[in-house]
Protein backbone atom coordinates (compact mmCIF):
# COMPACT_ATOMS: atom_id res chain seq x y z
CA UNK A 1 0.00 0.00 0.00
CA UNK A 2 1.33 3.39 -1.01
CA UNK A 3 0.22 6.23 1.23
CA UNK A 4 -0.54 9.52 -0.48
CA UNK A 5 1.05 12.80 0.63
CA UNK A 6 -2.22 13.69 2.39
CA UNK A 7 -2.18 10.51 4.43
CA UNK A 8 1.49 10.95 5.33
CA UNK A 9 0.75 14.45 6.55
CA UNK A 10 -2.11 13.12 8.66
CA UNK A 11 0.18 10.51 10.19
CA UNK A 12 2.73 13.19 11.02
CA UNK A 13 0.07 15.30 12.72
CA UNK A 14 -1.02 12.19 14.63
CA UNK A 15 2.51 11.65 15.94
CA UNK A 16 2.88 15.26 17.07
CA UNK A 17 -0.48 15.25 18.84
CA UNK A 18 0.31 11.93 20.48
CA UNK A 19 3.46 13.41 21.98
CA UNK A 20 1.55 16.33 23.42
CA UNK A 21 -1.35 14.46 25.00
CA UNK A 22 -0.21 10.91 25.84
CA UNK A 23 -0.08 11.59 29.59
CA UNK A 24 -2.84 9.38 31.03
CA UNK A 25 -3.58 6.67 28.46
CA UNK A 26 -1.53 3.58 29.24
CA UNK A 27 0.77 2.41 26.46
CA UNK A 28 1.79 -0.73 28.35
CA UNK A 29 2.45 -3.95 26.48
CA UNK A 30 -0.17 -6.65 27.09
CA UNK A 31 1.37 -10.13 27.42
CA UNK A 32 -0.45 -13.03 25.83
CA UNK A 33 -1.56 -15.52 28.47
CA UNK A 34 -4.19 -18.20 28.73
CA UNK A 35 -7.63 -16.87 29.62
CA UNK A 36 -8.12 -16.77 33.36
CA UNK A 37 -11.51 -18.51 33.32
CA UNK A 38 -13.33 -21.03 31.15
CA UNK A 39 -16.77 -19.95 29.94
CA UNK A 40 -17.85 -23.60 29.64
CA UNK A 41 -16.88 -24.39 33.25
CA UNK A 42 -19.41 -21.73 34.31
CA UNK A 43 -22.26 -23.10 32.15
CA UNK A 44 -25.62 -22.97 33.97
CA UNK A 45 -27.33 -25.69 31.96
CA UNK A 46 -29.67 -25.82 28.97
CA UNK A 47 -32.76 -24.61 30.88
CA UNK A 48 -31.25 -22.58 33.72
CA UNK A 49 -29.23 -20.48 31.27
CA UNK A 50 -32.04 -19.81 28.81
CA UNK A 51 -33.40 -16.39 27.83
CA UNK A 52 -36.31 -15.12 25.75
CA UNK A 53 -36.52 -11.55 24.55
CA UNK A 54 -35.98 -9.37 21.52
CA UNK A 55 -36.56 -5.97 19.99
CA UNK A 56 -39.21 -4.15 18.02
CA UNK A 57 -38.14 -1.41 15.62
CA UNK A 58 -40.19 1.27 13.93
CA UNK A 59 -38.26 2.23 10.78
CA UNK A 60 -39.37 5.28 8.74
CA UNK A 61 -37.62 6.89 5.79
CA UNK A 62 -38.64 9.53 3.28
CA UNK A 63 -36.40 10.33 0.29
CA UNK A 64 -36.47 12.97 -2.42
CA UNK A 65 -34.39 13.01 -5.59
CA UNK A 66 -33.50 16.34 -7.19
CA UNK A 67 -31.68 17.88 -10.15
CA UNK A 68 -34.04 16.06 -12.50
CA UNK A 69 -33.46 12.56 -11.10
CA UNK A 70 -36.50 10.42 -10.24
CA UNK A 71 -37.58 7.05 -8.89
CA UNK A 72 -39.55 4.75 -11.20
CA UNK A 73 -42.29 2.19 -10.58
CA UNK A 74 -44.88 0.16 -12.51
CA UNK A 75 -48.61 0.88 -12.33
CA UNK A 76 -51.31 -0.55 -14.60
CA UNK A 77 -48.59 -1.88 -16.89
CA UNK A 78 -46.98 1.53 -17.33
CA UNK A 79 -43.69 2.87 -15.99
CA UNK A 80 -44.21 6.00 -13.93
CA UNK A 81 -41.71 8.29 -12.26
CA UNK A 82 -41.73 10.38 -9.12
CA UNK A 83 -39.14 12.29 -7.12
CA UNK A 84 -40.26 10.93 -3.74
CA UNK A 85 -40.08 7.56 -2.00
CA UNK A 86 -41.36 6.61 1.46
CA UNK A 87 -40.84 3.40 3.44
CA UNK A 88 -42.37 2.69 6.85
CA UNK A 89 -41.96 -0.75 8.43
CA UNK A 90 -42.32 -2.22 11.91
CA UNK A 91 -39.78 -5.03 12.44
CA UNK A 92 -39.90 -7.34 15.45
CA UNK A 93 -37.41 -9.97 16.58
CA UNK A 94 -38.33 -12.65 19.13
CA UNK A 95 -35.13 -14.42 20.20
CA UNK A 96 -34.80 -17.59 22.26
CA UNK A 97 -31.37 -18.68 23.48
CA UNK A 98 -30.81 -21.74 25.63
CA UNK A 99 -27.99 -22.04 28.09
CA UNK A 100 -25.05 -24.35 27.42
CA UNK A 101 -25.30 -27.84 28.87
CA UNK A 102 -22.75 -28.61 31.56
CA UNK A 103 -19.73 -30.83 31.03
CA UNK A 104 -16.60 -30.74 28.90
CA UNK A 105 -18.57 -30.08 25.72
CA UNK A 106 -21.51 -27.71 26.10
CA UNK A 107 -24.43 -27.67 23.68
CA UNK A 108 -26.85 -24.77 23.18
CA UNK A 109 -29.30 -23.51 20.59
CA UNK A 110 -30.56 -20.14 19.36
CA UNK A 111 -33.76 -19.47 17.43
CA UNK A 112 -35.09 -16.06 16.39
CA UNK A 113 -38.36 -15.31 14.60
CA UNK A 114 -38.35 -12.16 12.46
CA UNK A 115 -41.62 -10.39 11.60
CA UNK A 116 -42.28 -7.30 9.48
CA UNK A 117 -45.49 -5.26 9.25
CA UNK A 118 -45.56 -2.67 6.46
CA UNK A 119 -47.19 0.53 7.71
CA UNK A 120 -47.09 2.35 4.34
CA UNK A 121 -48.33 0.00 1.60
CA UNK A 122 -48.79 2.51 -1.21
CA UNK A 123 -47.17 1.28 -4.42
CA UNK A 124 -46.43 4.88 -5.34
CA UNK A 125 -44.73 5.52 -1.99
CA UNK A 126 -42.52 2.43 -1.84
CA UNK A 127 -41.71 2.56 -5.59
CA UNK A 128 -42.00 -1.16 -6.21
CA UNK A 129 -39.95 -2.31 -3.27
CA UNK A 130 -36.25 -2.31 -2.46
CA UNK A 131 -34.16 -3.50 0.45
CA UNK A 132 -36.50 -1.41 2.62
CA UNK A 133 -40.00 -2.78 1.90
CA UNK A 134 -40.70 -6.30 0.63
CA UNK A 135 -42.84 -6.19 -2.54
CA UNK A 136 -44.24 -8.84 -4.90
CA UNK A 137 -43.52 -9.14 -8.63
CA UNK A 138 -46.16 -6.49 -9.39
CA UNK A 139 -44.56 -4.00 -7.02
CA UNK A 140 -47.26 -4.27 -4.35
CA UNK A 141 -46.10 -4.29 -0.74
CA UNK A 142 -46.27 -7.59 1.15
CA UNK A 143 -48.26 -6.29 4.12
CA UNK A 144 -46.98 -8.74 6.73
CA UNK A 145 -44.37 -11.47 6.58
CA UNK A 146 -42.24 -13.62 8.88
CA UNK A 147 -39.22 -15.90 8.73
CA UNK A 148 -36.63 -17.66 10.88
CA UNK A 149 -33.86 -15.09 11.11
CA UNK A 150 -31.67 -17.29 13.34
CA UNK A 151 -31.73 -21.06 13.85
CA UNK A 152 -28.53 -22.72 15.00
CA UNK A 153 -26.83 -25.19 17.30
CA UNK A 154 -23.70 -24.28 19.28
CA UNK A 155 -20.98 -26.49 20.72
CA UNK A 156 -18.51 -25.07 23.26
CA UNK A 157 -15.29 -26.38 24.74
CA UNK A 158 -13.57 -24.08 27.22
CA UNK A 159 -13.74 -20.64 25.51
CA UNK A 160 -14.13 -21.91 21.94
CA UNK A 161 -17.59 -22.06 20.32
CA UNK A 162 -18.64 -23.73 17.06
CA UNK A 163 -21.95 -22.54 15.57
CA UNK A 164 -23.83 -24.37 12.80
CA UNK A 165 -26.93 -23.03 11.06
CA UNK A 166 -28.41 -19.59 10.50
CA UNK A 167 -26.46 -17.09 12.57
CA UNK A 168 -24.94 -13.66 13.06
CA UNK A 169 -21.25 -13.15 12.30
CA UNK A 170 -19.08 -10.07 12.65
CA UNK A 171 -15.74 -9.26 11.01
CA UNK A 172 -14.27 -6.59 8.73
CA UNK A 173 -15.25 -8.59 5.62
CA UNK A 174 -18.36 -10.59 6.57
CA UNK A 175 -20.60 -8.77 9.02
CA UNK A 176 -24.33 -8.82 9.81
CA UNK A 177 -25.95 -5.54 8.76
CA UNK A 178 -28.76 -4.09 10.86
CA UNK A 179 -29.62 -0.69 9.37
CA UNK A 180 -33.19 -1.59 8.33
CA UNK A 181 -36.28 -2.76 10.19
CA UNK A 182 -34.72 -6.26 10.37
CA UNK A 183 -31.07 -7.39 10.09
CA UNK A 184 -29.42 -9.89 7.76
CA UNK A 185 -27.98 -13.23 8.86
CA UNK A 186 -25.88 -16.03 7.33
CA UNK A 187 -26.29 -19.76 6.78
CA UNK A 188 -23.19 -21.86 7.46
CA UNK A 189 -20.67 -22.93 10.07
CA UNK A 190 -18.42 -20.63 12.12
CA UNK A 191 -16.18 -20.67 15.17
CA UNK A 192 -14.99 -18.16 17.73
CA UNK A 193 -12.04 -18.96 20.00
CA UNK A 194 -11.05 -16.79 23.00
CA UNK A 195 -8.55 -19.07 24.74
CA UNK A 196 -6.02 -16.25 25.28
CA UNK A 197 -6.26 -13.03 27.24
CA UNK A 198 -5.72 -10.62 24.35
CA UNK A 199 -5.89 -12.85 21.28
CA UNK A 200 -8.97 -14.36 19.63
CA UNK A 201 -9.63 -16.23 16.38
CA UNK A 202 -12.72 -16.28 14.16
CA UNK A 203 -13.66 -18.10 11.01
CA UNK A 204 -16.58 -19.35 9.00
CA UNK A 205 -17.89 -20.90 5.79
CA UNK A 206 -21.25 -19.63 4.54
CA UNK A 207 -23.32 -20.64 1.52
CA UNK A 208 -26.40 -18.42 1.83
CA UNK A 209 -27.47 -15.05 3.20
CA UNK A 210 -30.84 -14.21 4.74
CA UNK A 211 -31.46 -10.65 3.44
CA UNK A 212 -32.91 -7.80 5.45
CA UNK A 213 -36.07 -7.62 3.32
CA UNK A 214 -36.61 -11.08 1.90
CA UNK A 215 -38.32 -14.19 3.24
CA UNK A 216 -36.06 -16.72 1.54
CA UNK A 217 -32.33 -17.41 1.56
CA UNK A 218 -30.23 -16.03 -1.32
CA UNK A 219 -26.86 -16.71 -2.85
CA UNK A 220 -24.23 -14.05 -2.23
CA UNK A 221 -23.98 -11.10 -4.62
CA UNK A 222 -21.91 -7.92 -4.41
CA UNK A 223 -23.09 -4.47 -3.40
CA UNK A 224 -21.99 -2.68 -6.59
CA UNK A 225 -22.23 -5.43 -9.22
CA UNK A 226 -25.06 -5.66 -11.73
CA UNK A 227 -26.75 -8.39 -9.65
CA UNK A 228 -26.30 -11.16 -12.23
CA UNK A 229 -23.22 -12.72 -10.66
CA UNK A 230 -23.83 -15.04 -7.69
CA UNK A 231 -21.74 -17.34 -5.54
CA UNK A 232 -22.67 -19.96 -2.96
CA UNK A 233 -19.47 -20.13 -0.93
CA UNK A 234 -17.82 -17.52 1.25
CA UNK A 235 -14.94 -18.57 3.52
CA UNK A 236 -13.27 -16.29 6.04
CA UNK A 237 -10.63 -16.55 8.77
CA UNK A 238 -9.05 -13.96 11.01
CA UNK A 239 -7.54 -12.86 14.29
CA UNK A 240 -8.12 -10.04 16.77
CA UNK A 241 -5.09 -8.98 18.79
CA UNK A 242 -4.51 -6.31 21.46
CA UNK A 243 -0.73 -5.85 21.80
CA UNK A 244 -1.05 -2.71 23.96
CA UNK A 245 -3.70 -1.52 26.36
CA UNK A 246 -4.26 1.36 23.94
CA UNK A 247 -4.02 -0.56 20.65
CA UNK A 248 -6.49 -3.03 19.11
CA UNK A 249 -5.87 -4.74 15.78
CA UNK A 250 -7.75 -7.08 13.48
CA UNK A 251 -6.56 -9.12 10.48
CA UNK A 252 -8.95 -11.13 8.26
CA UNK A 253 -8.91 -12.89 4.90
CA UNK A 254 -11.85 -14.14 2.84
CA UNK A 255 -12.33 -16.20 -0.29
CA UNK A 256 -15.52 -15.42 -2.18
CA UNK A 257 -15.68 -18.26 -4.68
CA UNK A 258 -15.18 -17.10 -8.31
CA UNK A 259 -15.39 -13.43 -7.22
CA UNK A 260 -12.30 -12.42 -5.29
CA UNK A 261 -9.88 -12.94 -2.43
CA UNK A 262 -10.09 -10.09 0.04
CA UNK A 263 -7.78 -9.16 2.93
CA UNK A 264 -8.51 -6.70 5.72
CA UNK A 265 -6.38 -5.04 8.39
CA UNK A 266 -7.77 -2.66 11.00
CA UNK A 267 -6.18 -0.87 13.95
CA UNK A 268 -7.45 1.56 16.59
CA UNK A 269 -5.13 3.45 18.94
CA UNK A 270 -6.09 5.71 21.84
CA UNK A 271 -4.06 8.39 23.59
CA UNK A 272 -4.70 10.94 26.31
CA UNK A 273 -7.60 11.63 28.64
CA UNK A 274 -10.97 12.63 27.16
CA UNK A 275 -11.57 14.96 30.11
CA UNK A 276 -8.58 16.97 28.91
CA UNK A 277 -7.89 15.88 25.33
CA UNK A 278 -7.73 12.41 23.81
CA UNK A 279 -6.80 11.22 20.34
CA UNK A 280 -8.22 8.15 18.64
CA UNK A 281 -6.47 7.03 15.45
CA UNK A 282 -8.13 4.48 13.16
CA UNK A 283 -6.67 2.72 10.13
CA UNK A 284 -8.61 0.37 7.84
CA UNK A 285 -7.06 -1.29 4.80
CA UNK A 286 -8.50 -3.70 2.20
CA UNK A 287 -6.73 -5.61 -0.55
CA UNK A 288 -8.98 -7.27 -3.17
CA UNK A 289 -7.85 -9.43 -6.12
CA UNK A 290 -9.92 -11.50 -8.56
CA UNK A 291 -10.24 -15.26 -8.06
CA UNK A 292 -11.39 -18.41 -9.87
CA UNK A 293 -13.78 -17.70 -12.75
CA UNK A 294 -13.44 -13.96 -12.13
CA UNK A 295 -17.19 -13.38 -12.37
CA UNK A 296 -16.73 -9.80 -11.16
CA UNK A 297 -14.06 -9.16 -13.79
CA UNK A 298 -10.44 -8.27 -13.32
CA UNK A 299 -9.83 -6.82 -9.87
CA UNK A 300 -6.68 -5.45 -8.26
CA UNK A 301 -7.76 -2.98 -5.62
CA UNK A 302 -6.08 -1.37 -2.60
CA UNK A 303 -8.36 0.79 -0.46
CA UNK A 304 -7.69 2.40 2.91
CA UNK A 305 -9.00 5.02 5.31
CA UNK A 306 -7.25 6.94 8.07
CA UNK A 307 -9.19 8.79 10.79
CA UNK A 308 -8.07 11.07 13.59
CA UNK A 309 -10.58 11.80 16.35
CA UNK A 310 -10.07 14.42 19.08
CA UNK A 311 -12.29 14.32 22.18
CA UNK A 312 -12.58 16.94 24.91
CA UNK A 313 -15.21 16.13 27.53
CA UNK A 314 -18.57 16.26 25.65
CA UNK A 315 -17.09 17.26 22.30
CA UNK A 316 -15.49 15.19 19.55
CA UNK A 317 -14.01 16.27 16.22
CA UNK A 318 -12.95 13.69 13.64
CA UNK A 319 -11.04 14.00 10.36
CA UNK A 320 -11.09 11.08 7.93
CA UNK A 321 -9.23 10.54 4.66
CA UNK A 322 -10.02 7.64 2.34
CA UNK A 323 -8.50 6.49 -0.96
CA UNK A 324 -9.36 3.82 -3.53
CA UNK A 325 -6.45 2.58 -5.64
CA UNK A 326 -8.06 0.52 -8.40
CA UNK A 327 -9.95 0.92 -11.66
CA UNK A 328 -13.10 -0.64 -10.21
CA UNK A 329 -15.24 0.07 -7.17
CA UNK A 330 -14.03 -1.05 -3.78
CA UNK A 331 -16.79 -3.65 -3.55
CA UNK A 332 -18.11 -5.87 -0.77
CA UNK A 333 -20.81 -8.49 -0.28
CA UNK A 334 -24.43 -7.34 -0.53
CA UNK A 335 -26.49 -7.76 2.65
CA UNK A 336 -23.36 -7.44 4.76
CA UNK A 337 -21.65 -4.62 6.58
CA UNK A 338 -18.28 -5.74 5.24
CA UNK A 339 -16.96 -2.20 4.79
CA UNK A 340 -15.24 -0.73 7.84
CA UNK A 341 -13.91 2.31 5.95
CA UNK A 342 -14.21 5.64 7.77
CA UNK A 343 -16.08 7.40 4.95
CA UNK A 344 -18.75 4.74 4.43
CA UNK A 345 -21.83 6.92 4.94
CA UNK A 346 -25.02 7.14 2.84
CA UNK A 347 -22.50 6.98 0.00
CA UNK A 348 -19.58 4.60 0.48
CA UNK A 349 -17.14 6.99 -1.30
CA UNK A 350 -15.71 3.90 -2.97
CA UNK A 351 -15.64 4.79 -6.67
CA UNK A 352 -12.71 3.77 -8.89
CA UNK A 353 -9.59 5.77 -7.94
CA UNK A 354 -11.69 7.95 -5.63
CA UNK A 355 -10.26 10.10 -2.84
CA UNK A 356 -12.46 11.50 -0.08
CA UNK A 357 -12.26 13.56 3.08
CA UNK A 358 -14.73 13.90 5.95
CA UNK A 359 -15.06 16.25 8.92
CA UNK A 360 -17.46 15.21 11.71
CA UNK A 361 -18.46 16.79 15.01
CA UNK A 362 -20.35 15.14 17.86
CA UNK A 363 -21.56 16.19 21.29
CA UNK A 364 -22.60 13.97 24.18
CA UNK A 365 -25.12 15.80 26.34
CA UNK A 366 -24.44 13.55 29.34
CA UNK A 367 -21.70 16.04 30.22
CA UNK A 368 -24.45 18.68 30.50
CA UNK A 369 -26.84 16.66 32.62
CA UNK A 370 -28.84 14.89 29.88
CA UNK A 371 -27.47 11.32 29.72
CA UNK A 372 -28.43 9.39 26.61
CA UNK A 373 -28.79 12.41 24.33
CA UNK A 374 -26.27 12.88 21.50
CA UNK A 375 -25.97 15.08 18.41
CA UNK A 376 -23.68 14.80 15.39
CA UNK A 377 -23.01 16.62 12.14
CA UNK A 378 -20.66 15.82 9.27
CA UNK A 379 -19.56 16.84 5.80
CA UNK A 380 -17.77 14.58 3.30
CA UNK A 381 -16.44 15.22 -0.20
CA UNK A 382 -15.20 12.73 -2.81
CA UNK A 383 -13.26 13.56 -5.96
CA UNK A 384 -11.08 12.12 -8.72
CA UNK A 385 -13.44 9.24 -9.60
CA UNK A 386 -12.09 7.64 -12.79
CA UNK A 387 -13.45 4.41 -14.24
CA UNK A 388 -12.24 4.97 -17.81
CA UNK A 389 -9.42 2.43 -17.36
CA UNK A 390 -11.76 -0.37 -16.27
CA UNK A 391 -11.31 -3.36 -18.61
CA UNK A 392 -12.68 -6.22 -16.52
CA UNK A 393 -15.84 -8.04 -17.48
CA UNK A 394 -18.16 -10.34 -15.59
CA UNK A 395 -17.56 -13.46 -17.67
CA UNK A 396 -20.42 -14.50 -19.95
CA UNK A 397 -22.85 -12.03 -18.36
CA UNK A 398 -21.21 -8.81 -19.49
CA UNK A 399 -19.61 -6.03 -17.50
CA UNK A 400 -19.99 -6.65 -13.77
CA UNK A 401 -20.00 -2.92 -13.04
CA UNK A 402 -22.47 -1.18 -15.33
CA UNK A 403 -21.67 2.41 -16.30
CA UNK A 404 -18.30 2.49 -14.60
CA UNK A 405 -16.41 3.49 -17.75
CA UNK A 406 -18.45 6.70 -18.06
CA UNK A 407 -17.08 7.97 -14.74
CA UNK A 408 -14.35 10.45 -15.62
CA UNK A 409 -13.43 13.05 -13.02
CA UNK A 410 -16.68 12.57 -11.11
CA UNK A 411 -17.16 14.14 -7.69
CA UNK A 412 -19.80 14.34 -4.97
CA UNK A 413 -20.57 15.76 -1.53
CA UNK A 414 -22.61 14.54 1.42
CA UNK A 415 -23.87 16.46 4.44
CA UNK A 416 -25.63 14.94 7.43
CA UNK A 417 -27.00 15.83 10.83
CA UNK A 418 -28.36 13.44 13.44
CA UNK A 419 -29.62 13.12 16.97
CA UNK A 420 -30.21 10.10 19.19
CA UNK A 421 -31.63 9.50 22.64
CA UNK A 422 -31.45 6.37 24.79
CA UNK A 423 -33.93 6.12 27.68
CA UNK A 424 -31.99 5.63 30.89
CA UNK A 425 -34.51 4.06 33.27
CA UNK A 426 -38.04 2.75 33.69
CA UNK A 427 -39.97 0.14 31.69
CA UNK A 428 -38.60 1.49 28.39
CA UNK A 429 -34.97 1.53 29.54
CA UNK A 430 -32.47 1.16 26.64
CA UNK A 431 -35.07 2.22 24.07
CA UNK A 432 -33.30 4.33 21.43
CA UNK A 433 -34.72 6.99 19.15
CA UNK A 434 -32.58 8.28 16.29
CA UNK A 435 -33.34 10.86 13.62
CA UNK A 436 -31.02 11.72 10.71
CA UNK A 437 -31.17 14.03 7.73
CA UNK A 438 -28.75 13.61 4.82
CA UNK A 439 -28.20 15.45 1.53
CA UNK A 440 -26.06 13.92 -1.22
CA UNK A 441 -25.08 15.94 -4.34
CA UNK A 442 -23.24 14.37 -7.27
CA UNK A 443 -21.83 15.08 -10.70
CA UNK A 444 -23.59 13.57 -13.71
CA UNK A 445 -22.15 10.05 -13.73
CA UNK A 446 -21.40 9.49 -10.04
CA UNK A 447 -23.23 6.32 -8.95
CA UNK A 448 -25.21 7.60 -5.93
CA UNK A 449 -26.96 10.56 -7.56
CA UNK A 450 -28.72 13.52 -5.96
CA UNK A 451 -30.93 12.67 -3.02
CA UNK A 452 -32.15 13.94 0.33
CA UNK A 453 -33.33 11.59 3.08
CA UNK A 454 -34.91 11.94 6.50
CA UNK A 455 -34.91 8.80 8.64
CA UNK A 456 -36.51 8.19 12.05
CA UNK A 457 -35.82 4.88 13.82
CA UNK A 458 -37.15 3.80 17.22
CA UNK A 459 -35.87 0.54 18.72
CA UNK A 460 -37.45 -0.97 21.86
CA UNK A 461 -35.81 -3.99 23.55
CA UNK A 462 -37.86 -6.36 25.69
CA UNK A 463 -37.24 -9.37 27.94
CA UNK A 464 -39.76 -12.14 28.62
CA UNK A 465 -37.58 -14.48 30.67
N, C-alpha and C positions, 0 to 999 in steps of 0.2 A: 504494500500500500504506500502510495506516494502522497504525503501531506502537502496541501497547497500552502502558499505564503500566508493566506488568511488563517489557516489552522495553526501554522507554526507560531504566528503572532499570538493567537489565543493561548497556546500552550505556554508561551513565555510570560504572558500576563498572569496565567494560573500560578506559575512558579513564584513570581514576585509576590502575589497576594498571599500565597501559602506561607512564605517567609514571614510576612507581617502579622498573620493572625493565627498561626498554629500554636497557640499557647495552652489551650485546655484540652483539645482533642488528642486522645492517646494515639501514638503512632507505633505502639508496641507490636512486636512480632507475636503471632499466635501459633504456638506449637501444635502439631497434629498428633492427637492422642485418641485412644479409643473412647467412644461415648461413655459417659459416666453411668448411664442407666440403660436398661433394655425396655423398650416400649412393650414388647410381648410379655415380659415378666410381670408387668402391671396390668395385663388384660383383665377385665371385669367379668367376661363371659358373654355369650351370644345375646342373652336376654337382658342381663343387668346393665350392659353397656349400650343398649339400644337408644335411639332418639328418633323422634318424628317431628318435623317442622317444615319450614320453607319460607317462601317470599311471595308477595303479590306486587306486581309492578304496573303502574299506569303510565303508558308511553305515548306521548303526543308530539307530533311534528307537523309544522306547516312550512312549505318551501315556495319560493317564487323565483322563477328565472327572469332574466332581464337582458337588455341589449339584443332584443329580437329572438332570443332562444326560448323554446317552448317544450313542454312535455307532450307526448302523443298517447292516444288510447283509441280503442275500437268501440263504436256504438252503432247498432243497426247495420253492421257490415261496412261501415265507413270509418276511415281514420280521421280523428278530430284532434285538434291541438289546443293547449291551454297553458298559460304561464304558471299556474298554481297547482300544487299537489299537497294533500293533507292525509296523514295517517294517524289513527288513534286506536290503540290496542291495549287490552288488559291481559297481562301474562301472569300466570300463577304456577308456582312450582311446589309440589308436595313431595318432600324427601324423607325416605325412611333409611336409616343406617343402623345395622345391628352392631353389637360389640364383637370383639374378637374372642373366639373360644380360648380357653386356657390351655396351657401345655407348650411344648417346644414349638409346634407349628400352630399358629392361630388362623382361624377361618372366619371371615365376615362377609356380609353382602350389603349392597347399596342399591336402592331402587328409587327413581324419581319420576313422577308423573308430571308432564308439562301440559298446560291448558292455555289456550288463547281465545279471547272473546273480542271480536272486532266491534268497536264502538262507532266507527264511521264506515258505513258500508256502501257509500256512493261510488259508483264506477267512475264518475267524473273526478271525484276527490282523490281516490287512490291511484288513478291512472293505470288501471289494468294489473296492479300488483307489482311487487318488487321484493327486496329482502326485508320489507317492513310489514306489509300486509299480504297474507296468503290469498291468492285469487285462482279461480278455475280457468280453463282454456278460453272461455269467453270474456275473461277480464272481470268477472263478478267476484266480489269478496266472499270467501268462505267464512260464514258468520261465527262459527265456533268449531274448534278442532282440538284434539288431544293426541299425545303420543308418549311413549316411554323415552324420556330424555336421558336417563341413566339406568343401567341394569347390569350389574357386574358382581363378580365374586373375587374376594381378596384373600391372599395367603400371606402370613407374616411370620418371619423368623427373626428374632432379636429386633433390630431396627430396619429391616429390609422387607418391603412389601411388594408382592406381585399382584397385579390387577388384570383380570380378564373380562372382556365384555364392553359395554357402552360406558364411557367414562369421561371425566375431565382430565386434561393434561396441560402442563404449563412449562414452556421453555421459550427461548428467543426465536425459534423457528416454527414449532408447532405449539399453539396456545389456544385454549378455549376463548372465544370472543363473546362478550356479554353486553354489547351496546344497543340491543334492541329489547323488545318486550320479553323475549326468551333467549337463552344463550345457545351456542352450538355445543356439540360433544362429539367424541370419536369412538369408533368401533375397532377394537384390537386388543393387544396385550402390552402392558407396560410394567416397569419396575421403578422403585425409588428406594435407594439405600443410603441410610444416614448412620453408618457404623462408626464414623469418626467425628471428632468434636467440631471441626471446621471444614469438613470435606464431605460432599455428598455426590452421588451418581444417579443419573436418570436415563431412561431409555424406553423405546417403544416401537412397535410395528403396528400400523393401522391400515385398514383396507377400505373403510367407509367413513363418511362424516355425516352427522345428523345436523342439518342446517338450522339456522335460527328461525326461518319461516317456511319450513316444509315438514310434512308429516312422515315422509319416507327417508331412508338412507340414500346417499348419493356417492358416486365416485368423486375423487378429488379433482378439482380444476384450479386454475390460477386466478388471482384477482384481476389482472390486467389483460389476460388472453381473450381470444374471441369466443371462448366458451365451448369450442368444438373438441378441444383436446382434453382427454380424461385419463386418469391413472388410478389403479386400485391397490397401490402399495406405497406407503410412506414409512421409512425407517429412520429413527433418530437416536442419538446417543450423546451424552454430555456429562459435564462435571461442574459443580459449583464449589468455589474455593475462597476462603477468607484468610489470606496470609497475614494481614494486619487487622487490628481492631477497627481501623478506619477505612479498610479497603476490602471490597467484595468483588469477585470476578466470576465469570461464567463462560464456558467454552462448549459449544455444541456443533455437531455435524449431522446432516440429514441427506438421505438418498430418496429422491422422489422419482420413482421408476419411469424412465424414458423422458423425463423432463429435465432434471438437473441434479447436481450435487451442490449442497449449500453448506457454508461454514459460518459460524457466528462467534464473535468474541465481544463480551461486555464487561465494563469495569466501572465501579462507582467509588469515589474517594471523598472523605469528609475531613474538613479541617476547622478548627476554631470553635467558638461558643456562640450559639445563635442569639444569646442574650446580649452579646457584644457585636460580633460579626463572624459568621461562619461561611465557608465556601464548600460547595458540593460540585465535584467535577465528574461528568459522565462521558464515557466513550462507548460507542456501539459500532461494530464493523461487521460487514457481511461480504463474503466471497461466493459468487455463484458461477458455475460452469455447466455447460450442457452435458447430457448423459444419455446413453443407450440410443434409442431411436430419435432422439432430439426433437420430440414433438413440438416443443416450444421454439424451435429454431436454434441457430447458433447463439450461444450465450457465453460471454466472458465479462463479468461485471464485478467491480469493487465499489462498495458503497459504505460510507461511514458518516457518523454525526459526532460532534463534540459540543458539550454543553457546560456552561459555567454558571452556577447559581449562588447568589449572595443572599444571606438571610440575616436580618437584624430584628430581633423580637418578633413583632407581628408581620413584618414586611419581607417579601422575597422578590428578587429581581434576577431573571435568568436570561442568558444570551446563548443561542444555539446556532451552530453552523453545520450544514449538511452538504454532502457532495456525492454525486453519482458518476462513476467512471465506467462508462459502458454505452454502447450504441443502442441499447434496448432499455425498457423500464427496469428499475429494481423491482422485481416481482416476488410475490409470496402466495401461499395457498389461500384460496377463497374459503370463507367461513372459518378462518383462523385469525388470531391476532399476532401472527408471526412477523411483525415489523416493530422492533423496539427502537427505531430511529427517533431522534428528538423532535424532528419536524413533521412527524406523522400526525396530521390534524384532520380537518374535514378533507383537505387534500393531503396526499402523502408526500408531495414534493419529491417525487421519485421518477421524473421523466428522464429520458436518455441524456446523459452528460449534464444534468441539471445541478445547479448550485443554489442554495437557499440559506436564508438567515432569519432568525426569529428573536424577538424581544418580548418577554412576558413578565407581568407583575402580578403578585398575589398578596392578599392580606387576610390574616387569620384573626377574626374578631374576638377570639377567646382572650387575647391580651387586653381587650377593652371591656371585659365583663360579659361577653355574649358567646359562650362556648358553643361550638357546633356551626357557627356562621362563618362562611368564607366567601371572598370575592376574587375574581381573576380577570385579567384583560391581556390580550396579546396581539401582536402584529407580525406577519411572516411574509417574506417576499422570495420568489424563485425566479431564476433567470438562466439564460444560456442553454435552453432546452434545444437539442439538436438530434433528430432522428434520421437525418438524410443519409447517414452512413450505414444504416441498418440493412443487412443483406440476408439475415436468417429467415427461414420459412418454417412452417409448422408441418412439414412432411407432406402428405397427400392432401391435406385439408387447407392448403393455402397459408398465407401469412398469419402467424400466431398473434401478432400485434397489429390490428387494423389501424390504418391512418398514421402510423408512427413516422413514415417517411416524409409526411407533409409538415412535420414539426421542425421548423428552421428558425432559430432565434426566438422561440416562444418564451413568454414570461407570464407571471400571475402574482396576485397578492391576496392575502386572507387576513381578515380582522375578526376578532371574537371577544365577547364579554360573557362572563358567567357568574352565577351565584349558587351556593348550595347551603343547606341547613340540615343538620342531623339532630333529631330530638334527643335530649340528654337523659330524660327520666320519664316515669309513668308507663302506662300500658302500651304506648306507641314508641317506647325507647328504641333507639337505633334506626327509626324511620328516617329516610333521607329524601329531601326534595331538591332537585337541581333544575335550574333554568339556564339556557344558553342561547345566544344570538350570534350568528356568524354571517359574514359577507365574503364571498369569493369572486374576484374579478380576474378575467383571463384574456390573453390575446386570442386571435382567431382560431388557431389550431391546437391550443393547449387542451388537454383531455378533460379537465373537470368543468370547464365552462363558467358561466356567470350565474350565480345563484345566491339567494339569501335564505337562511333557515332560522326559525325559532323552535326550540325544543324544550319541553317540560316533562320531567320524569320523576315520578314518586314511587319509592320502593319501601314496602312495609314487610319486615320480617315477622315471623310468628313461630311459636313453639307449642306443640301439643303434648309431647312427653319427652 
